[in-house]
Amino acid sequence: MTWIQDYQPAGGLWVSALLAALPIVVLLVALGVVRFSAHLSAALALVTALGVALLLYRMPAALAFDSAAMGVLFGVWSVAWIAFHAVYFHNVTVATGRFDSIKHVLAGFSEDRRLQALLIAFAFGALLEGVAGGGSPIAITAAMMAALGFPPVKAVVLALLANTAPVAFGGLGNPLIVLGRLTAPIMHLKQDQATELFSAMVGRQVPVLALIIPAFLVVVLAGWKRMLEVWPAVLTAGLAFAAMQFVASNYISASLVDVLAALTAMAALWVLTRFWQPATVWRFDGEESAVSTPAESDRRALYAWMPYLILILAIFLSRIGTIFKNLPAWLDLTKLLHKADWIFAWPGLHNHVVQHPPITAKNTPYAATFTVDFLFSPGTVALIAAVIAGFAMGARPRLLLETYRRTLVQMRWALATIFMILAIAFVMNYSGATQTLGLALATTGAVFPLFSAYIGWLGVFLTGSDASTNSLFGPMQVISAQQLNLNPVLAGATNTSGGVMGKMISPQNLSIGATAIGQSGKEGSLLRQTFLWSLLLTAVVGVISLLQATILTAMIPSP
């Protein structure tokens, strides 16, 4: 069976685009207006996507359901396997009691509430985002700050705002891994090569935001005047994080960016406070001085962070071949791990769909290949690191197995949502709906790079996940850029970077934050306090992208 895509099934381009967008509209309405759960909203959107493919695009049923099935399996391995084991790693640190040691270290860092916000919301939240992703950084840092005496709603607002800096590389680089795997065939690149290019490009966008987020946080917490009193700490946190974010994203691995940047920022703040303290300790109104125990924190530090050091070492060793080129075969663990990869063509779908101009230069079969990197996957590495760290922390096999079971229960609906979001993405890609939307957006012309950031923003608002947004909109962004003779790497990266700013207003994350502090029902208040900041920061990303597309083209990496 061979089927040729039709990019204007309703006659006109924009009419076809509006109909092609129905799955996204259903997801938006179900999630944001009717307030259905994420998995139910995704299920309704998937049914809509299949309906659009079958009825509007006249896609053969076998191809439509094959593409949905491939999307589900892609979600299982390329997204859920990584996200699940990242959360499992964090849960192991909690189950063994090691996370309590981390909380003691953070609580003893400083009495000044501004410095506590920088360390916990910004730096430690970025570490959690880098390891676990999802809503865990918001829930954990908000609950920690509330427990330390921050006003509960203010704690969630700070956690939501701080979570912008690391999201693009969250969950061991999962958003960029997904983006690379989905768009590599469109750009005629290998999957790892595409991921590295997107990582480098995002690493030349979001560090600008990382520089300003610490100051932004303190202003929201205490005002401009109080922020200027701690400018050395604000500058240290932002500069340390941004510098390592750039270096790791361009020269190490997307999987390690957030972990290394967060630890660098935390270490830089710790070193700074050994030599400098604000002239006046700022506390909340009516708050009394607490007993500070920095010496105890210093003694606990290495013990507390040992699990994360194991994770960093495991990821570093697995990526050593991409960091250091031309290694001897016996040292190149990366190449050895890749020998276990399984690459296969999806039966019944591979090369059975044909793309044509203007999407491709000529009629071209649409490949449907799937790679299962059993040992190289960040999810596998996180699983191995969790087991090693668990045993190092004194856990018995029974505790590790029980924690695994509880993580499955904890994430069951999130995993189901992931599967359906990826199924939607694949149905839209293979039916031609994504291509229709890409062609329509290409008519925005010179301002597309600015518009591109808000597409990513909308996606994360809808799904709560940068990885899911890259699944939904990444291919569309790349195709749009190709139609406009713009760099597709910049477009895909801007989808990721713009999506970061939607995280603070996503209904899922607002709900997670409110639940973490026992304030369910306060989501509306949180949205009002973050919505404007979200729009403004997305505009910053759009302007950066527009400059890189026109004036600063040298910043765009090439294969």
N, C-alpha and C positions, 0 to 999 in steps of 0.2 A: 504494500500500500504506500503510495506517495501522494502527499497533499501539499498544495502550494498556498502559502499564507496570503490573505487579502487584508491590506492595511486600511481600506476605506469601505468596510462592509455595508455601511449605512448610506453610502453615496458621498457625502461631504466629509472632509477630514475632521472638523471640529464636532460634528454630530456623532461621527464614529468614536471620537475620543471621549465624548461625554458618556456614551454607552459603555465604552471599554473601561471607564473609571467606576462603573457601578459596584464592583466588589469592594473598592476602597471606600465608596460612599456608604455602603452597607456597614462596613467595619466601623466607620466614623460615627454613624448614627446609633448603631447598636451599643458601642462602647461609651461614647461621650454624651449622647442625648437620652437614650432609653436606659443606659447604665446597666446593660447586661454584663455578665462576667466576661473576662477576656477570652476564655476558651469557647463559650457559647457564641460570642461575637465573631470569633474566627471561623467557627463552624458555619454560621450563616453566610459569611463572606465567601467561604469555599464553595458552598452550594451555588451562590450567585456567580462566582467565577466559572464554574462548570456550565451553568446555564448560558452565560454570555458566550462561552467558547462553542457550545453546541448549537444554540439558536441563532446567534448573531453572526458568528464567524464560520458557521457550518463546518466545524471541525469534526472529523469522524470520531465517534464515541470511543473507539479503541485507543486512538491517539490521545484523546482528552484524559481518559482515566489512567493511561500509561504515564502521562506527564505528571498527574497528581500523585501517582504511586512513587515515581522517582523523586518528587519533591519531598514526600514523607520520609523516604529513606535518606535523602540528603539531609533532612532535618535531624534524623536520628544520629547520623554519624558526624556531620560537619558542624552542627550547632549544639544539639542536646548532649552529645558525648563530652564535649568540652565544658559546656556550662554546668552540667551535672557534677562532674568531678572537681571542678573549681569550687563549687559550693560544698561538696563532700570534704575537700581538704580543709576548708574553714570549719566545718562541723566537727572534724576530728580534733582541731585545736580547742574547741569548746568542750567536747566530751572528755578530753584528758585533763581539763582544768588549766591548760596553758594560757587560754585566752584571759583568765582572771589575772594572771601575772602581767599580761600586756596592759590590762586596764589599770593596774596599780602603777605601772611605769608612767602611763599617760597622766594619771591623776596627780602624781607627784612631780610633774614637770615644772609647773609654775602656778602661783595663786592668781596671776593676772588672767582675767577671763578672755581678753583679746588673744593672748598667747595660747591659751587652751583651745580656743576656736581654730586658730591656725594649725595647731598640731593635730587635733582630733578630727575636725570637719574636713580640713583641706588635705593634710598629709596622710593621716591614717585612713581617712575615707578613700583616698586614692589607692592606697595599698589594698584595701578590701575590694575596690572596684577592679583592680588589676588581677586579683586572684579569683574572686567569686562573681563579680559583675551582678547583673540583675538589680534588685532593690536592696540587697544586703547592706551596702555601705550606708544607705539612707537610714534603714531601720536600726543598724547597730550604732552608728555615730550619734544619731538623734537620741536614742535611749541612753547612751553613755553620758552625753552632755546634760540631759534631763536629770540623770542620777547624780551628777556632780553639782546640780543647783541651777542650771540654765532654765529660764522659763520654757515650758514644754513646746509651745508653738514656735517660739523663736529658735529653739534647738532644731526643729524640723526644717524651718526656712533656711537656716545656715547649712544644714546637711544637703538640702536640695541644691542650693546655689553652689556649694563647693564641689558637688558631684559633676559639674560641667567639665572641669579640666581633664579628668582621666577617662571619660566614657568611650572615646574613640578607640582606645586600646584596652578596653575592659575585658574581663573574662579570658585572660591570657591571649589577648589580641584577636578574639573571636570575630568582632565586626569586620575586620580587614581580611581575615582568612576567608570568611563567607563571601565578601565582595570580590576577592581575587578569584575564587573558584567559580563564581557565577559569571563573571565578565571576561575571564581569560579567553574562552572561545570566541567571544565577540571581537576582542582585540588581537586575536591570533597569537596569544602568548601562552607559555606554560603557567600553570596555576601558581606555583611558588614565585615565579617571576612577577606575575601580576600583583600578588600580595606584597612583595617587597617594594614595588613601585608605589602602590597606594600607601603603604606604611611611611615611605620616605616623604611623599607629598603631604600627607596629614601632619607629619612631623615638621613640616615647614609652614603650617597654618596654626595649629592649636597652641604651640608654645607662646604665641603672642597673647592668647587669652590667659594662659597660665601665669603670665607676668602680672596681669591686672586682677585676677580673681582674689588673691589674698587681700589686697587693699579693698576690693569690693566687699569682701566678707566683713572686714572690721568696720567699714563705714555703715553697713546695714546693722551691725551689732551695736556700735557705740557712737557713730557719727564721724564726720570728717576730722574734727579737732582731735578726738581721741585716737583716730587712725594715725595722724601725723606724729603722735607721741611714741608710737611703736614702729616708725618707718623702717628702722634697721631690720626688725623681724619680718615685716611685710616684704621688704626687698629681698632678704635672704631666702625666704620660703619660695617666692615666685621665681627668682633667678635660678636657684638650685634645681627646682622642679623643671623649669622650661629648658635649661641647658641639657640636663640628662634626658629629657623627653626627646629633644632633637637628636642627640647622639645615638641613643638606643634605637630610635625609629629608623634612622638612616644607616647605621653601621652595625647593629647587633641583631635584634629580632623583634618583630611586632609583639610577640608573646611576653617579652620581658620589659617593655617600655614602662608601663605603669608601676610595676614592682620596683624597678631600679630608680625611677624618678621619685617615687614616694619615699623610699628609704633614704635617698640622697637629701630630700627636703627635710626629713625628720632628723637626720644626722647633722645637717647644717644648722637647724634651729637649736639642737642640743649644744653644739659647739659654741654658737653665738651666746647662748644664755650662761655659759661658763664664764664669759668675760663681760657681758652686758645685761642689764636689767632695766626696764622702764623706770623713769624717775618716780612715778607714782603708780602703785598697784591699783588697777581699775577693777572694781567689783560692782555687782548690781546694788541698787539702792537698798539700804538697810541691812546689807550683808556684812557679817563679821569676818575677821581674819581667820584663816584655817592654818593648821600646822602643815608646813611643807617639809617633805623628806626627800630632797634631791639625791642625797648620798645613797639612800636605800634604792632609789630608782636606778641610779648608776649601777649598783651591784646586780639588780635584777635584769638589766637590759639585755645582755647577751643570752641569758637563760630564756627570757621571754621570746626573743625573736628567732630562736633556733629553728623552729619549723619552717619559717619563711626563708631562712638561709639555705635549708635543704632544698626547698622548691626552686630557688634561684639557681643553685648548683645543678639540679636535675635538668632544668630547661636549658641552661648554658651548655651543658655537655651534649644535649640532644641537638643543639643548633650550632655546634662548634664548627662544622664544615661550611656553614654559611657566613660565619664570622671571620674565620681564618681560611683563606683560599690555599689550594695546593698542599694540603696536609698529607703526610704519609698515610697509606691505606689503613694501617693498624691504629692510627689516631683519629681518623675521620669517622666518628661515631654516627654523624648525620647520614653518611652514605650507607653505613651498615644498617641503620634503622629503615632507610628507604627501600632496602632489599625485600622487606616484608610487605611492601605496597601491593595492592591488588587493583588493577585498572581493567575495567570492562565496559563494553557498550551495552546500553540499556536495550534489552530485546523488545522489538516491536516499535521502538521510538527512534533509535539512532539512525540518522540520515533519511527518515521517512517524512520529515517536514522540510519543505523547501522555502528558503528565503529568497528575495529578489530585490532589484533596485527599487527605491533608493537606499534600502537598508544594506544591501550588498552590491558589489560592482556588477555582478551577474547572478543568474539563478544558482544558488548554492545550497546543498543539503545542510540541514541544521544538525550538528553533532549532538549526541546524548551519551556522553561518556561519564563514568563515575569512578572516582579514586577513593579507595579505603586505605588510608595510611595507618595500619594497625599500630605500629610502634612509634612513628614520628608524631602522631597527633598530640597536640597539647593536652587533650583529655587523658590520653594514656600516660603521659609524663606526669600530670597532676595526680593520677591514681597511684602511680608508683611512688611519687614523693609523699603522698598522704600515708601510705603504708609504712614507708621507711621512717617518716617523722613520727607516726603513731607508735611504732615499736621503740623509737628513741625516747619518747615521752612516757614510756612504761605501759602503753596500752596492750591488752591481750587480744588475741584474734577475735574472741567473742565480742569485745567492745567495738572493734573495727567493723565487724559484720552487722552488728546492731545499728551502728551509726549509718552504715550504708542503707539499711532498710528504712531507717527514719528519714534519710535524705530523699529516698524514692517517694515516700509518702508526702513529704514536705513539698516536693517539686512536681507531683504527678500532673496537676492541672497546668502548670507552667510548661511542662514538657509537651503536653497535648496541644497547647496553643502554638508552640514552636513548630510542631509537625504540620499543623494546618496552615500556618502562615507561609511555610516553605512550599506546601502544596499549591496555595494560591499563586505564589510567585512563579512556579513552574508552569502552571496552567496558563497564566497570562503571557509568559514568555513564548511558549510553543504554539499558542493559539494565534498570536500576533497582536494581542491587546497591548502589551508593553510597547511594541514597536509603533502602534498607532499613537499612543500617548507621547512617545519620544518624538515622532514626527510633528505632532501638534505643538509640543513645547519648543521645538526647534524654530518655530515661527516667531518666538520672542526675540530672536536676533542677538544683538550686541549685549543686551542686559541679561542674557541667560545665566552667566556665572553668578550674578546676584540672586536671580530667581532660584537657582539651583540650591542655594543654602536653605531657602524656605521650604523646598520640597522635602529635604532631609528632616527639617524641623517638624513638618507636618507628619512625616512617617513615624518619628519617635513619639510624638504626641499621641498618635493612634495606637501604636503597638507597645510603647514603653521600653523598646529595645533598639539599640543602634544596629545590632546584627540583623534583626527582623526588617528594619528599614532598608538596609543594604540589600536584603533579599527582595523586597517589594520594588524598590525604586532604583537600585544600583544599575541594573541593565538598561533601564529606561534613560537614566542620566547619561550613560556612556553612549548609547545610540543617538541621543539628542545632540551631544557634543560632536559626534562624527558627522552628523548632517550639517552642522554649522562650521565644519572645519576647525573646531576647537579641540584642545587636547583632552582625550577621554579620561586620562589619568587624573587630571585636575577636576573634571566633573564628578567622577566617582568619589574622589577624596572630599570634595565639597559637600556631597551628599552625607558623608560620614561626619564631617566637622560641623555642618549645620544641624545635623540630627542631634548632636550633643546638647544643643540648647533647648531642645524639646523635652529633655529628660525631667527638668524641674517642674513641668506643668502636666506631664502625663498622668491621667487619672489613676493608673495603676500605682505609680510611685507616690502620688499624693496620699492614696489609701494606705500604702505600706508605711509611710511616715507617720500618718495620723494614728494608725493602729499601734505602732511601736511605742508611742507615748501615752497610750490609753485615751486618745482624743478622737475616736471615730465620730464622724459627723463634722469635723473641722476642715474637711478637704476644701470647701469653698473659701474659707479664710486663707488657707495656704495658697490657693490658686490666685487670689487677689493680690497677695504679697509677692508673687513670683512672676506673674504673667508679663508685666511690662519689661522686667529685666530680661526675660526670655526673648521677647521680640527685639530688644535693643542689641543683645549679644549676638543674635542671629544675623542682624544687619551688619555687625562688625565682621562676622565670617564672610558674608556676601561681598562686602567691600574688599576684603583681603583677596578673595577669589577673583573678583573683577580686575584688581590691580595685577594679579599674577597672570591673568589671561591677556592683558594688554601691555603693561609697562614692565612688569617683573617676570617675564617669561623664562628668564634664566633660572628661576627657582623651581621650575617643573622638571623632575627627573626624567631621564629617558632610558629605554631598555639597554 
